[in-house]
Amino acid sequence: MDRTELRKEIRQRIREIDREAESRMIVSILTSLDEYRNAAAILAYSPLSDEPDITPILSDGRVLLPYIAGRGMRFSSSRILHRSPMGFMEPERTEAIYGKALMLVPLLGYNERLYRLGRGGGFYDRYIRENRERITAIGLAFSASFDGRFIEEPHDAALDAIITPAGRIPAS
Protein backbone atom coordinates (compact mmCIF):
# COMPACT_ATOMS: atom_id res chain seq x y z
CA MET A 1 0.00 0.00 0.00
CA ASP A 2 1.40 3.41 -0.90
CA ARG A 3 1.85 6.10 1.74
CA THR A 4 -0.99 8.30 0.45
CA GLU A 5 -3.52 5.48 0.79
CA LEU A 6 -2.12 4.45 4.15
CA ARG A 7 -2.45 8.04 5.44
CA LYS A 8 -6.12 8.10 4.34
CA GLU A 9 -6.82 4.80 6.07
CA ILE A 10 -5.11 5.81 9.32
CA ARG A 11 -6.90 9.20 9.33
CA GLN A 12 -10.21 7.35 9.04
CA ARG A 13 -9.31 5.10 11.98
CA ILE A 14 -8.30 8.17 14.02
CA ARG A 15 -11.66 9.83 13.29
CA GLU A 16 -13.39 6.82 14.87
CA ILE A 17 -11.66 6.96 18.27
CA ASP A 18 -12.16 9.27 21.26
CA ARG A 19 -9.27 11.63 20.44
CA GLU A 20 -9.95 13.88 23.43
CA ALA A 21 -9.73 11.05 25.97
CA GLU A 22 -6.69 9.51 24.30
CA SER A 23 -4.95 12.90 24.18
CA ARG A 24 -5.48 13.35 27.93
CA MET A 25 -3.93 9.91 28.56
CA ILE A 26 -0.96 10.68 26.30
CA VAL A 27 -0.30 14.03 28.03
CA SER A 28 -0.58 12.37 31.46
CA ILE A 29 1.97 9.70 30.51
CA LEU A 30 4.25 12.24 28.84
CA THR A 31 4.35 14.61 31.81
CA SER A 32 5.18 11.75 34.17
CA LEU A 33 8.35 10.80 32.25
CA ASP A 34 11.81 11.75 33.50
CA GLU A 35 12.68 12.87 29.97
CA TYR A 36 9.88 15.45 30.17
CA ARG A 37 10.44 16.56 33.76
CA ASN A 38 14.22 16.95 33.27
CA ALA A 39 14.17 18.57 29.82
CA ALA A 40 15.74 22.03 29.57
CA ALA A 41 13.83 22.63 26.33
CA ILE A 42 10.77 20.92 24.87
CA LEU A 43 10.32 21.07 21.10
CA ALA A 44 6.56 20.72 20.73
CA TYR A 45 3.93 21.44 18.07
CA SER A 46 0.58 23.15 17.69
CA PRO A 47 -1.76 20.17 17.22
CA LEU A 48 -3.98 19.56 14.22
CA SER A 49 -7.28 17.69 14.66
CA ASP A 50 -5.80 14.29 13.76
CA GLU A 51 -2.82 14.69 16.14
CA PRO A 52 -2.73 14.19 19.91
CA ASP A 53 -3.81 17.43 21.57
CA ILE A 54 -0.90 18.60 23.69
CA THR A 55 -2.37 22.07 24.32
CA PRO A 56 -2.17 21.61 28.13
CA ILE A 57 1.63 21.62 28.01
CA LEU A 58 2.07 24.50 25.57
CA SER A 59 2.08 27.01 28.44
CA ASP A 60 5.21 25.37 29.89
CA GLY A 61 7.96 28.00 29.63
CA ARG A 62 10.39 25.42 28.23
CA VAL A 63 8.25 24.81 25.12
CA LEU A 64 9.50 25.93 21.71
CA LEU A 65 7.22 25.70 18.67
CA PRO A 66 8.22 24.96 15.07
CA TYR A 67 8.06 27.09 11.97
CA ILE A 68 9.06 26.21 8.44
CA ALA A 69 12.01 28.03 6.88
CA GLY A 70 12.60 26.89 3.30
CA ARG A 71 12.94 23.10 3.42
CA GLY A 72 13.93 23.16 7.07
CA MET A 73 12.29 23.55 10.42
CA ARG A 74 13.29 25.95 13.19
CA PHE A 75 11.91 26.51 16.70
CA SER A 76 10.79 29.69 18.42
CA SER A 77 9.83 30.65 21.97
CA SER A 78 7.27 33.16 20.66
CA ARG A 79 3.64 32.61 21.60
CA ILE A 80 2.38 34.92 18.85
CA LEU A 81 0.94 32.41 16.38
CA HIS A 82 -0.39 32.68 12.84
CA ARG A 83 -1.66 30.10 10.34
CA SER A 84 1.14 28.87 8.09
CA PRO A 85 0.70 28.19 4.36
CA MET A 86 0.73 24.47 5.32
CA GLY A 87 -2.34 24.93 7.56
CA PHE A 88 -0.90 24.68 11.06
CA MET A 89 -0.33 27.40 13.63
CA GLU A 90 3.27 28.56 13.79
CA PRO A 91 5.07 31.18 15.90
CA GLU A 92 6.87 34.31 14.86
CA ARG A 93 10.06 33.47 13.01
CA THR A 94 12.54 34.21 15.78
CA GLU A 95 14.79 31.21 16.16
CA ALA A 96 15.44 30.09 19.73
CA ILE A 97 18.83 28.81 20.79
CA TYR A 98 18.76 25.62 22.86
CA GLY A 99 21.10 22.84 23.91
CA LYS A 100 19.75 19.37 24.65
CA ALA A 101 16.00 19.02 24.19
CA LEU A 102 13.06 16.67 24.24
CA MET A 103 11.32 16.72 20.86
CA LEU A 104 7.63 15.80 20.75
CA VAL A 105 6.88 14.49 17.28
CA PRO A 106 3.38 14.37 15.80
CA LEU A 107 2.59 11.45 13.52
CA LEU A 108 -0.24 9.78 11.69
CA GLY A 109 1.19 6.28 11.86
CA TYR A 110 4.18 4.28 12.99
CA ASN A 111 5.61 0.79 12.65
CA GLU A 112 7.20 -1.68 15.06
CA ARG A 113 10.68 -0.21 14.41
CA LEU A 114 9.40 3.23 15.60
CA TYR A 115 9.53 4.90 12.21
CA ARG A 116 6.77 7.45 11.78
CA LEU A 117 4.41 8.16 8.93
CA GLY A 118 3.93 11.91 8.84
CA ARG A 119 2.24 14.25 6.40
CA GLY A 120 4.83 13.78 3.68
CA GLY A 121 6.96 16.93 3.85
CA GLY A 122 9.95 15.28 5.53
CA PHE A 123 10.53 18.25 7.87
CA TYR A 124 10.61 16.19 11.07
CA ASP A 125 12.76 13.43 9.55
CA ARG A 126 15.33 15.97 8.34
CA TYR A 127 15.35 17.79 11.68
CA ILE A 128 15.78 14.58 13.67
CA ARG A 129 18.62 13.36 11.44
CA GLU A 130 20.40 16.74 11.54
CA ASN A 131 20.02 17.18 15.32
CA ARG A 132 20.15 13.59 16.61
CA GLU A 133 23.00 14.32 19.04
CA ARG A 134 21.07 17.01 20.92
CA ILE A 135 17.47 15.76 20.92
CA THR A 136 15.46 12.84 22.24
CA ALA A 137 12.65 12.35 19.72
CA ILE A 138 9.43 10.96 21.17
CA GLY A 139 6.43 10.38 18.92
CA LEU A 140 2.91 10.92 20.23
CA ALA A 141 0.40 8.47 18.78
CA PHE A 142 -3.24 7.54 19.07
CA SER A 143 -4.22 3.90 19.59
CA ALA A 144 -5.30 3.76 15.93
CA SER A 145 -1.91 4.92 14.61
CA PHE A 146 0.09 1.67 14.59
CA ASP A 147 0.31 0.03 11.20
CA GLY A 148 2.75 -2.78 10.52
CA ARG A 149 2.31 -2.35 6.76
CA PHE A 150 4.21 0.94 6.90
CA ILE A 151 7.73 0.34 5.60
CA GLU A 152 10.29 3.02 6.25
CA GLU A 153 12.43 4.47 3.48
CA PRO A 154 16.09 5.58 3.64
CA HIS A 155 15.18 9.24 4.25
CA ASP A 156 13.00 8.39 7.29
CA ALA A 157 14.35 8.86 10.84
CA ALA A 158 13.53 6.48 13.68
CA LEU A 159 12.11 7.81 16.93
CA ASP A 160 13.63 7.14 20.35
CA ALA A 161 10.23 6.18 21.79
CA ILE A 162 6.50 6.54 21.16
CA ILE A 163 3.83 7.39 23.69
CA THR A 164 0.35 5.97 23.14
CA PRO A 165 -2.64 5.96 25.51
CA ALA A 166 -1.41 2.53 26.66
CA GLY A 167 2.08 3.74 27.65
CA ARG A 168 5.61 4.33 26.44
CA ILE A 169 7.07 2.16 23.68
CA PRO A 170 10.88 2.34 23.82
CA ALA A 171 13.18 1.78 20.88
CA SER A 172 14.53 -1.77 20.87
C-alpha positions in Angstrom: 0.0 0.0 0.0 1.4 3.4 -0.9 1.8 6.1 1.7 -1.0 8.3 0.4 -3.5 5.5 0.8 -2.1 4.4 4.2 -2.4 8.0 5.4 -6.1 8.1 4.3 -6.8 4.8 6.1 -5.1 5.8 9.3 -6.9 9.2 9.3 -10.2 7.3 9.0 -9.3 5.1 12.0 -8.3 8.2 14.0 -11.7 9.8 13.3 -13.4 6.8 14.9 -11.7 7.0 18.3 -12.2 9.3 21.3 -9.3 11.6 20.4 -9.9 13.9 23.4 -9.7 11.0 26.0 -6.7 9.5 24.3 -4.9 12.9 24.2 -5.5 13.3 27.9 -3.9 9.9 28.6 -1.0 10.7 26.3 -0.3 14.0 28.0 -0.6 12.4 31.5 2.0 9.7 30.5 4.3 12.2 28.8 4.4 14.6 31.8 5.2 11.7 34.2 8.3 10.8 32.3 11.8 11.8 33.5 12.7 12.9 30.0 9.9 15.5 30.2 10.4 16.6 33.8 14.2 17.0 33.3 14.2 18.6 29.8 15.7 22.0 29.6 13.8 22.6 26.3 10.8 20.9 24.9 10.3 21.1 21.1 6.6 20.7 20.7 3.9 21.4 18.1 0.6 23.2 17.7 -1.8 20.2 17.2 -4.0 19.6 14.2 -7.3 17.7 14.7 -5.8 14.3 13.8 -2.8 14.7 16.1 -2.7 14.2 19.9 -3.8 17.4 21.6 -0.9 18.6 23.7 -2.4 22.1 24.3 -2.2 21.6 28.1 1.6 21.6 28.0 2.1 24.5 25.6 2.1 27.0 28.4 5.2 25.4 29.9 8.0 28.0 29.6 10.4 25.4 28.2 8.2 24.8 25.1 9.5 25.9 21.7 7.2 25.7 18.7 8.2 25.0 15.1 8.1 27.1 12.0 9.1 26.2 8.4 12.0 28.0 6.9 12.6 26.9 3.3 12.9 23.1 3.4 13.9 23.2 7.1 12.3 23.6 10.4 13.3 25.9 13.2 11.9 26.5 16.7 10.8 29.7 18.4 9.8 30.7 22.0 7.3 33.2 20.7 3.6 32.6 21.6 2.4 34.9 18.9 0.9 32.4 16.4 -0.4 32.7 12.8 -1.7 30.1 10.3 1.1 28.9 8.1 0.7 28.2 4.4 0.7 24.5 5.3 -2.3 24.9 7.6 -0.9 24.7 11.1 -0.3 27.4 13.6 3.3 28.6 13.8 5.1 31.2 15.9 6.9 34.3 14.9 10.1 33.5 13.0 12.5 34.2 15.8 14.8 31.2 16.2 15.4 30.1 19.7 18.8 28.8 20.8 18.8 25.6 22.9 21.1 22.8 23.9 19.8 19.4 24.6 16.0 19.0 24.2 13.1 16.7 24.2 11.3 16.7 20.9 7.6 15.8 20.8 6.9 14.5 17.3 3.4 14.4 15.8 2.6 11.5 13.5 -0.2 9.8 11.7 1.2 6.3 11.9 4.2 4.3 13.0 5.6 0.8 12.7 7.2 -1.7 15.1 10.7 -0.2 14.4 9.4 3.2 15.6 9.5 4.9 12.2 6.8 7.5 11.8 4.4 8.2 8.9 3.9 11.9 8.8 2.2 14.3 6.4 4.8 13.8 3.7 7.0 16.9 3.8 10.0 15.3 5.5 10.5 18.2 7.9 10.6 16.2 11.1 12.8 13.4 9.5 15.3 16.0 8.3 15.3 17.8 11.7 15.8 14.6 13.7 18.6 13.4 11.4 20.4 16.7 11.5 20.0 17.2 15.3 20.2 13.6 16.6 23.0 14.3 19.0 21.1 17.0 20.9 17.5 15.8 20.9 15.5 12.8 22.2 12.6 12.4 19.7 9.4 11.0 21.2 6.4 10.4 18.9 2.9 10.9 20.2 0.4 8.5 18.8 -3.2 7.5 19.1 -4.2 3.9 19.6 -5.3 3.8 15.9 -1.9 4.9 14.6 0.1 1.7 14.6 0.3 0.0 11.2 2.7 -2.8 10.5 2.3 -2.4 6.8 4.2 0.9 6.9 7.7 0.3 5.6 10.3 3.0 6.3 12.4 4.5 3.5 16.1 5.6 3.6 15.2 9.2 4.3 13.0 8.4 7.3 14.4 8.9 10.8 13.5 6.5 13.7 12.1 7.8 16.9 13.6 7.1 20.4 10.2 6.2 21.8 6.5 6.5 21.2 3.8 7.4 23.7 0.4 6.0 23.1 -2.6 6.0 25.5 -1.4 2.5 26.7 2.1 3.7 27.6 5.6 4.3 26.4 7.1 2.2 23.7 10.9 2.3 23.8 13.2 1.8 20.9 14.5 -1.8 20.9 
